[in-house]
């Protein structure tokens, strides 16, 4: 049965009227909620301002205590925490039917999902916060983490930035630093270094130790207390080992330059005192296996060709 075109036009007009009525209801609802939106916006701005003020106060307080990095992290945490509370209150003002308990429950479920999605980021952030609170090292300290060594430039929420001694920059995740062993080389004012020196077996050990010790005492950069030492250490194959030990400023540049001066000065002092610094000696034995008597103990000659005496003796034995 063919439908009348007039009926189709009536259906379209009815649908259009219904859509316009729905839009009108939305507009009426939005107009009624305009005061709520205004109040919610004011509440959000107020809470954001309170968070910003608290961040400023926290940063200023911790900066006075030389904890500016911790102030940045804690200040940011407090600021956005307060802002989040203001956002929740604003949402309840705009939608009065929305209960705070429902928001908190939804936020809890959402935080679990966010935690799984951003596990590494949150782990590094928490590790960075713990590092800043416990302070195993500070900005400016020289540390070694795994294969990286250098000066701590700054501690961020995700990573710790280290400037290596050769001018490179390394960003190490905070979770790696917090869970691994760290060597803080500037934790104390002074650091001990040592160097092993070999002298000949025919030289006097006490005299050599005195020469080395007097040399160490005269080198600029070596601390008087604790005093330097020169100790007989080992009896090696080609020389007697004396270990020189001294203390310097713990900064790497001082350690490196003082070590270079020690090596140069000790070498010159031992040469002037006539104390031998022998080279490594090695002896190589080669076994000549071309003799007819090879393998006959008491007859074969290790490393030497068969001589006349050996040949005559072999003839007599036969």
C-alpha positions in Angstrom: 0.0 0.0 0.0 1.6 3.3 -1.1 2.0 5.9 1.7 0.6 9.3 1.1 3.3 12.1 0.7 1.3 14.2 3.2 1.8 11.6 5.8 5.6 11.7 5.3 5.7 15.4 5.7 3.7 15.2 8.9 6.2 12.6 10.4 9.2 14.9 9.5 7.5 17.9 11.1 6.8 15.8 14.2 10.4 14.7 14.5 11.6 18.2 14.0 9.3 19.5 16.6 10.4 16.9 19.1 14.1 17.7 18.5 13.5 21.4 18.9 11.7 20.7 22.1 14.6 18.6 23.4 17.1 21.4 22.6 14.8 23.9 24.3 14.8 21.8 27.4 18.6 21.6 27.4 18.9 25.3 27.0 16.4 25.9 29.8 18.3 23.5 32.0 21.6 25.3 31.2 20.1 28.7 31.9 18.9 27.4 35.3 22.4 26.1 36.0 24.2 29.2 35.1 24.3 30.5 38.7 25.7 27.0 39.7 28.3 27.2 37.0 29.3 30.7 38.2 29.6 29.6 41.8 31.5 26.4 40.8 34.0 28.5 38.7 34.5 30.8 41.7 35.1 27.9 44.0 37.6 26.3 41.5 39.5 29.6 41.2 39.6 30.1 44.9 41.0 26.6 45.6 43.5 27.0 42.8 44.7 30.2 44.3 44.9 28.6 47.7 47.0 25.8 46.2 49.3 28.2 44.4 49.7 30.2 47.7 50.5 27.0 49.7 53.0 26.0 47.0 54.7 29.4 47.2 54.9 29.2 51.0 56.3 25.7 51.0 58.9 26.5 48.3 60.0 29.6 50.2 60.3 27.8 53.5 62.3 24.9 52.1 64.5 27.1 50.1 65.6 28.9 53.3 66.6 25.4 54.5 68.5 24.8 51.3 65.9 22.2 50.1 64.6 23.9 47.0 64.2 20.7 45.1 62.0 19.2 47.8 60.0 22.5 47.9 59.3 22.2 44.1 58.0 18.6 44.4 56.0 19.0 47.7 54.7 22.4 46.6 53.4 21.0 43.3 51.8 18.0 45.1 50.0 20.3 47.6 48.9 22.7 44.8 47.3 20.1 42.6 45.8 18.2 45.6 44.0 21.3 46.7 42.9 22.0 43.1 41.5 18.5 42.8 39.5 19.0 46.0 38.1 22.3 44.5 37.3 20.5 41.3 35.3 17.9 43.2 33.4 20.6 45.1 32.7 22.5 41.9 31.3 19.3 40.3 28.9 18.8 43.2 27.7 22.4 42.9 27.0 22.1 39.2 25.3 18.8 39.6 23.6 18.8 43.1 22.4 15.2 42.6 26.1 14.1 42.5 27.2 12.9 45.9 30.7 13.5 47.2 30.9 9.8 48.2 30.2 8.7 44.6 32.9 11.0 43.4 35.5 9.7 45.9 34.5 6.1 45.0 34.9 6.9 41.3 38.2 8.6 42.0 39.5 5.5 43.8 38.6 3.2 40.9 40.1 5.7 38.5 43.3 6.1 40.5 43.8 2.3 40.4 43.5 2.3 36.6 45.8 5.3 36.3 48.3 3.6 38.6 48.5 0.6 36.3 48.7 2.7 33.2 51.4 5.0 34.5 53.2 2.6 36.9 56.8 3.5 35.9 56.1 7.3 36.1 54.4 7.1 39.5 57.2 4.8 40.8 59.9 7.2 39.7 57.9 10.2 41.1 57.6 8.4 44.5 61.2 7.4 44.5 62.2 11.0 43.7 60.1 12.3 46.6 61.7 9.8 49.0 65.2 10.7 47.8 64.4 14.4 48.4 63.1 13.7 51.9 65.8 11.3 53.0 68.6 13.1 51.2 71.2 10.3 50.6 72.9 12.9 48.5 72.3 16.6 47.5 72.6 18.7 44.4 76.3 19.3 43.8 77.4 16.0 45.3 79.5 13.7 43.2 78.0 10.2 43.0 78.5 6.9 41.2 75.4 4.8 40.2 76.1 1.6 38.3 78.4 2.7 35.4 77.7 6.4 35.7 79.7 8.8 37.7 79.4 12.6 37.9 78.0 15.7 39.7 74.3 15.8 40.6 72.9 18.8 38.7 69.3 18.5 39.8 66.7 16.0 41.2 63.5 16.0 39.1 60.2 14.2 39.7 61.1 11.5 37.1 64.9 11.3 37.1 68.1 12.6 38.6 70.3 14.6 36.2 74.1 14.0 36.5 76.8 15.8 34.6 79.7 13.4 34.0 83.3 14.4 34.4 83.8 14.4 30.6 81.0 16.9 29.9 78.1 14.6 29.2 74.7 14.6 30.8 73.0 11.5 32.2 69.4 11.2 33.3 69.0 8.2 35.7 65.4 7.2 36.7 64.8 7.8 40.4 63.6 4.2 40.9 67.0 2.9 39.8 68.8 5.2 42.2 66.5 4.4 45.1 66.7 0.6 44.6 70.5 0.3 43.8 73.7 1.0 45.7 75.0 4.5 45.4 78.5 5.6 46.0 78.5 9.2 47.3 82.1 10.4 46.8 81.6 13.8 48.3 79.7 12.7 51.4 82.7 13.7 53.5 85.2 16.5 53.1 88.2 14.3 52.5 88.8 11.2 50.4 91.8 8.7 50.6 93.7 7.7 47.5 96.5 5.2 47.1 99.1 4.1 44.6 101.5 1.1 44.5 105.2 1.6 43.8 107.7 -1.2 43.1 111.3 -1.1 44.3 114.2 -3.6 43.7 114.8 -6.5 46.1 118.3 -5.2 46.7 117.1 -1.8 47.9 116.4 -0.9 51.5 112.7 -1.0 52.2 112.8 1.5 55.1 114.8 4.0 53.2 112.4 3.8 50.2 109.4 4.3 52.5 111.0 7.3 54.1 111.7 8.9 50.7 108.1 8.3 49.5 106.7 9.6 52.8 108.8 12.8 52.7 107.7 13.3 49.1 104.1 13.0 49.9 104.3 15.5 52.8 105.7 18.1 50.4 103.0 17.8 47.7 100.4 20.6 47.5 96.9 19.3 48.0 97.7 16.4 50.3 96.1 16.9 53.8 98.4 16.9 56.9 95.7 15.2 59.0 95.1 12.4 58.3 98.8 12.1 57.6 100.0 10.3 54.4 101.5 6.8 54.7 104.0 4.6 52.9 103.6 0.9 53.8 105.4 -2.2 52.6 102.6 -4.1 50.9 103.6 -7.2 48.9 106.6 -9.3 47.8 106.1 -9.7 44.0 108.0 -11.7 41.5 110.3 -8.8 40.4 110.0 -6.1 43.0 108.9 -5.2 46.5 105.6 -3.3 46.5 105.1 -0.2 48.6 101.7 1.3 48.9 101.5 5.1 49.2 98.3 6.4 50.8 97.2 10.0 51.2 94.1 12.2 51.8 92.8 15.0 49.6 89.7 17.1 49.1 86.9 14.7 48.0 86.2 16.6 44.8 87.2 14.6 41.7 89.3 17.3 40.2 91.5 17.5 43.4 91.8 13.7 43.5 92.9 13.5 39.9 95.5 16.3 39.9 97.0 15.4 43.3 97.4 11.8 42.0 99.3 13.0 39.0 101.6 15.1 41.1 102.3 12.2 43.4 103.3 9.9 40.6 105.7 12.5 39.1 107.2 13.5 42.4 107.7 10.0 43.8 109.4 8.9 40.5 111.9 11.8 40.6 112.6 11.3 44.4 113.3 7.6 44.0 115.6 8.3 41.0 117.5 11.0 43.0 117.8 8.6 46.0 119.3 5.9 43.7 116.4 3.5 44.5 115.7 1.0 41.7 112.3 0.8 40.1 112.7 -2.5 38.2 110.8 -3.5 35.1 108.7 -6.6 35.0 110.9 -9.7 34.3 109.6 -12.8 32.5 111.4 -16.0 31.6 110.2 -18.2 28.8 111.3 -21.9 28.5 111.0 -23.7 25.2 111.1 -27.5 25.0 113.0 -28.9 22.0 111.3 -32.1 20.9 113.6 -33.0 18.0 116.0 -35.2 20.0 115.8 -39.0 19.6 116.1 -39.2 23.3 113.0 -37.0 23.9 110.8 -38.6 26.5 113.6 -40.5 28.2 114.0 -39.0 31.6 117.6 -38.4 32.6 118.7 -38.4 29.0 116.6 -35.7 27.3 117.8 -32.1 27.5 115.0 -29.5 28.0 115.1 -26.7 25.5 118.5 -27.6 24.0 119.5 -29.6 20.9 121.2 -33.0 21.5 125.0 -32.7 22.1 127.9 -35.1 21.6 127.8 -36.3 25.2 124.2 -37.2 25.0 124.7 -39.1 21.7 127.6 -41.1 23.2 125.7 -41.9 26.3 122.7 -43.1 24.2 125.1 -45.4 22.3 126.5 -46.9 25.5 123.1 -47.4 26.9 122.1 -49.4 23.8 
